[in-house]
Amino acid sequence: MKKLVLCAALLALLSCGGGRKKAAEGELSGDITLSGAFALYPLAVKWAEEFKALHPGVRIDISAGGAGKGMTDVLSGAVDLGMVSREVYPVEAEKGAVAFAVAKDAVVATINAANPDLETLLRTGLTLEKAAGLWSENESTGLNVYTRSDACGAAETWALWLSKKQEDLGGTAVFGDPGVAQAVQRDPRGIGYNNLSYAYDETTRQPNKGLLVLPLDVNGNGRVDEEERFYDTKDRIIEAIAAGKYPSPPARDLYLVAGPAPMSPALIEFLRFVLTDGQQYNINAGYISLSEEKLQAGLAKL
């Protein structure tokens, strides 16, 4: 009789909330696929690694190809989540795109570290007016301008800062964030724009070899003031973005976008992880965490 009572007690314990939660976590399985923005790719890889450590039965595949591809893929059902580094357009929302703001970063102007006019460029910086002229097809300057050939959030964000659209940006078109960085690295007079993760080295936190980030002359007074000098390390510019010292745009929110298809349990738990525990990895990966209000808004959609 005592044995029967003991067994019943053990069964009751296993059926309680704590035992049921552990079993559910251990049994979580399935495939999750992501594609899209180069800007979000490094952080998405980190989130995937940490999530798979908690749920080894879940397989996550991630590919970068630009925000436009991510949105196209998720709306067509080719992937579960699109990585999008711009705002979702109304027409995309009408087609079933559901956006979750997950991090913040910025697009910055990059120049060749061996530019013959480097001292002047760093002293005067880049004004909004000068940038608009540089990325205009009719502007003739001593700089060789590079832009993106793929539909992407970086170009859309940079163009938005200039009150333009991506298709309005002039310059030599190059595919992908790495492509623009490499083009500028090879050209002493090159200037382009990159997401933070491709402008700075993740280990040294310094600009990538052969590159420098051109400061913005935000107040337009013809020089880079002391309070506008925060581009020497990735950590300093992240602090400046978080403090609102860097204009928005070209600072912007980054999104994971789900499509019209129902979300699997694994996908829901991955998004919940990104919006909660996953946020702890943003800063070390070179991104800015979002406000609690935005994170809660995302959780409410689940």
C-alpha distance (Angstrom), angle and dihedral (degrees) to the residues before:
residue distance angle dihedral
M1 . . .
K2 3.80 . .
K3 3.82 89.3 .
L4 3.80 91.2 52.9
V5 3.81 91.3 50.8
L6 3.81 90.9 48.7
C7 3.81 92.1 50.6
A8 3.78 91.0 49.0
A9 3.78 90.3 51.3
L10 3.80 91.8 50.6
L11 3.80 91.5 49.4
A12 3.80 90.5 50.6
L13 3.80 90.9 50.7
L14 3.81 92.8 50.5
S15 3.80 90.8 50.2
C16 3.83 93.7 54.0
G17 3.82 123.0 104.3
G18 3.83 96.1 -94.9
G19 3.80 95.1 51.0
R20 3.79 92.2 44.3
K21 3.84 92.0 50.4
K22 3.80 93.4 53.1
A23 3.77 91.6 49.0
A24 3.81 91.8 49.6
E25 3.78 92.2 50.5
G26 3.78 92.5 48.9
E27 3.80 92.4 48.8
L28 3.81 96.9 48.2
S29 3.81 108.3 122.1
G30 3.77 143.2 151.9
D31 3.79 142.0 92.6
I32 3.80 127.1 -68.6
T33 3.79 121.1 -170.4
L34 3.81 128.5 -166.7
S35 3.79 133.8 -179.8
G36 3.77 136.9 167.6
A37 3.79 141.2 58.6
F38 3.79 119.9 57.5
A39 3.82 85.7 -151.3
L40 3.79 93.7 66.4
Y41 3.80 98.6 34.1
P42 3.86 99.1 92.1
L43 3.81 93.1 49.0
A44 3.81 92.8 43.8
V45 3.82 89.0 54.3
K46 3.82 89.9 52.8
W47 3.80 92.2 48.6
A48 3.81 90.2 49.0
E49 3.81 92.4 51.2
E50 3.80 92.9 51.0
F51 3.81 93.7 43.8
K52 3.81 92.9 49.7
A53 3.81 89.3 51.3
L54 3.80 87.2 60.1
H55 3.80 94.7 39.4
P56 3.83 110.1 28.7
G57 3.79 90.7 174.8
V58 3.81 91.4 68.1
R59 3.81 119.3 86.6
I60 3.82 117.8 -156.4
D61 3.80 124.1 -167.8
I62 3.82 119.6 -169.8
S63 3.80 129.5 -175.5
A64 3.81 131.0 176.1
G65 3.78 121.9 -140.4
G66 3.80 108.5 135.3
A67 3.79 134.2 -70.1
G68 3.81 92.0 -87.9
K69 3.79 91.7 58.5
G70 3.79 91.2 46.5
M71 3.79 91.7 54.0
T72 3.81 93.1 45.2
D73 3.80 91.7 48.2
V74 3.79 95.9 49.6
L75 3.81 95.0 45.6
S76 3.81 90.7 49.9
G77 3.80 92.1 48.2
A78 3.80 93.7 -115.6
V79 3.84 90.7 125.0
D80 3.78 136.5 18.1
L81 3.81 96.4 -128.0
G82 3.77 134.0 23.9
M83 3.81 118.2 -149.5
V84 3.80 104.3 -138.3
S85 3.80 125.7 -177.5
R86 3.80 97.9 -168.8
E87 3.77 138.9 50.1
V88 3.79 117.2 -69.9
Y89 3.80 111.8 -107.4
P90 3.84 118.3 -124.3
V91 3.81 91.1 -117.4
E92 3.83 89.4 55.7
A93 3.79 91.6 50.0
E94 3.81 88.9 50.7
K95 3.82 88.2 56.0
G96 3.79 90.7 55.7
A97 3.81 104.6 -89.0
V98 3.82 110.7 155.4
A99 3.81 112.5 -166.3
F100 3.80 126.0 -152.9
A101 3.82 114.9 -168.5
V102 3.82 104.7 -138.8
A103 3.83 109.0 163.5
K104 3.79 145.1 -8.8
D105 3.80 132.6 -126.2
A106 3.80 138.3 144.1
V107 3.78 145.3 -119.7
V108 3.82 114.3 -121.3
A109 3.80 135.7 -169.9
T110 3.81 112.5 -107.6
I111 3.81 126.9 -161.0
N112 3.78 135.4 -179.2
A113 3.80 111.8 -88.6
A114 3.82 89.8 -136.3
N115 3.81 95.9 53.9
P116 3.85 107.7 146.4
D117 3.82 90.3 -134.6
L118 3.79 94.6 44.9
E119 3.80 97.1 125.8
T120 3.81 92.3 53.9
L121 3.80 93.6 44.1
L122 3.79 93.2 51.8
R123 3.80 91.9 46.0
T124 3.80 97.0 49.0
G125 3.80 99.7 30.8
L126 3.78 126.4 -166.5
T127 3.79 120.6 -57.1
L128 3.77 123.4 -160.4
E129 3.82 89.6 -112.6
K130 3.80 93.2 51.0
A131 3.80 92.3 47.1
A132 3.80 90.9 51.1
G133 3.79 88.7 53.4
L134 3.80 94.3 47.0
W135 3.79 94.1 52.7
S136 3.82 91.6 46.2
E137 3.80 115.0 102.5
N138 3.80 90.8 -135.9
E139 3.79 96.9 52.6
S140 3.81 117.4 105.1
T141 3.82 114.4 -159.7
G142 3.78 141.1 149.2
L143 3.80 89.9 -101.1
N144 3.79 128.6 84.6
V145 3.79 106.5 -133.2
Y146 3.81 124.2 -145.4
T147 3.78 128.3 -167.6
R148 3.80 136.9 170.2
S149 3.79 124.2 -81.1
D150 3.82 94.7 -164.9
A151 3.79 125.2 73.7
C152 3.78 101.3 -100.6
G153 3.77 145.4 154.6
A154 3.81 94.1 -120.1
A155 3.80 92.2 60.5
E156 3.80 92.9 41.9
T157 3.80 90.6 50.4
W158 3.81 94.0 46.0
A159 3.81 89.8 47.6
L160 3.81 91.3 48.1
W161 3.81 89.4 56.2
L162 3.81 87.2 54.4
S163 3.83 92.1 45.8
K164 3.80 89.0 -112.2
K165 3.79 139.6 107.8
Q166 3.80 124.9 -115.0
E167 3.79 92.3 -103.3
D168 3.82 88.9 57.2
L169 3.81 93.5 60.2
G170 3.79 115.6 105.5
G171 3.78 128.7 -154.5
T172 3.78 137.3 79.7
A173 3.79 107.2 -40.5
V174 3.81 116.5 -132.0
F175 3.79 129.2 179.3
G176 3.78 119.1 -111.6
D177 3.77 137.7 -10.3
P178 3.83 93.2 -79.4
G179 3.80 89.5 49.1
V180 3.81 94.0 56.5
A181 3.81 91.8 46.1
Q182 3.80 91.4 50.8
A183 3.81 92.5 47.2
V184 3.81 91.3 53.8
Q185 3.81 91.6 44.6
R186 3.81 89.8 56.5
D187 3.82 96.0 45.6
P188 3.85 118.4 66.9
R189 3.81 89.3 -157.8
G190 3.78 95.3 40.6
I191 3.80 125.3 127.6
G192 3.78 126.6 -179.7
Y193 3.79 141.1 143.9
N194 3.79 128.3 -105.6
N195 3.75 141.4 176.0
L196 3.80 113.5 -104.0
S197 3.80 93.2 -104.6
Y198 3.80 90.8 60.9
A199 3.79 97.2 39.8
Y200 3.81 95.6 53.2
D201 3.80 133.6 47.1
E202 3.80 110.0 -116.0
T203 3.81 94.2 -143.4
T204 3.82 103.0 42.2
R205 3.84 93.9 30.0
Q206 3.81 86.0 -140.6
P207 3.83 125.0 117.8
N208 3.80 111.6 -76.7
K209 3.79 116.2 -90.4
G210 3.79 111.5 -75.1
L211 3.82 93.1 14.2
L212 3.78 136.5 96.6
V213 3.78 127.7 -175.4
L214 3.80 111.3 -121.6
P215 3.83 110.6 -133.8
L216 3.80 118.9 -124.2
D217 3.79 117.5 -122.2
V218 3.79 91.5 -142.4
N219 3.80 97.5 176.8
G220 3.82 91.9 46.0
N221 3.80 96.6 -131.0
G222 3.80 94.2 136.0
R223 3.80 97.5 -104.2
V224 3.78 140.5 67.8
D225 3.80 105.9 -108.2
E226 3.79 122.7 -149.8
E227 3.81 92.5 -102.1
E228 3.82 88.5 54.2
R229 3.83 93.6 56.0
F230 3.80 108.1 96.1
Y231 3.80 104.5 112.5
D232 3.82 101.8 97.8
T233 3.82 94.3 91.5
K234 3.76 135.4 24.1
D235 3.79 91.3 -124.3
R236 3.81 92.9 56.6
I237 3.78 94.8 50.3
I238 3.81 90.8 46.5
E239 3.80 88.7 54.7
A240 3.81 89.7 48.0
I241 3.81 92.1 50.9
A242 3.80 91.4 48.7
A243 3.81 89.6 49.5
G244 3.80 92.7 50.2
K245 3.81 94.6 -114.6
Y246 3.80 91.9 124.0
P247 3.82 113.7 66.5
S248 3.78 122.1 -109.2
P249 2.98 109.0 -112.5
P250 3.01 109.9 57.2
A251 3.84 82.8 40.5
R252 3.81 108.5 65.2
D253 3.80 146.9 163.2
L254 3.80 120.6 -96.6
Y255 3.79 122.7 -139.8
L256 3.77 143.4 -156.7
V257 3.80 106.1 -149.9
A258 3.78 125.0 -158.1
G259 3.79 122.1 -159.0
P260 3.80 133.7 -131.8
A261 3.83 94.0 -84.4
P262 3.84 117.5 99.5
M263 3.80 113.1 -92.9
S264 3.80 119.8 -116.4
P265 3.82 121.0 -127.1
A266 3.82 89.6 -107.6
L267 3.80 91.8 52.3
I268 3.80 92.5 48.3
E269 3.80 91.2 50.4
F270 3.82 91.7 47.5
L271 3.80 91.5 53.0
R272 3.81 90.4 45.7
F273 3.82 89.0 52.1
V274 3.83 92.5 49.2
L275 3.82 91.2 50.8
T276 3.81 94.2 47.6
D277 3.82 124.9 19.5
G278 3.80 92.6 11.5
Q279 3.79 91.8 66.2
Q280 3.81 90.2 75.2
Y281 3.81 89.1 73.3
N282 3.81 96.3 55.0
I283 3.80 99.6 85.7
N284 3.81 97.1 45.5
A285 3.79 89.7 47.8
G286 3.81 90.2 53.7
Y287 3.80 100.8 -100.4
I288 3.79 135.0 112.0
S289 3.80 120.8 -115.9
L290 3.77 117.9 -125.7
S291 3.77 129.4 -116.8
E292 3.79 118.1 -85.8
E293 3.80 88.1 -115.7
K294 3.82 92.8 60.2
L295 3.80 92.5 44.2
Q296 3.79 92.1 50.7
A297 3.80 89.7 48.8
G298 3.78 88.5 56.4
L299 3.80 93.5 47.4
A300 3.80 89.6 51.5
K301 3.82 89.1 61.2
L302 3.80 90.3 60.9
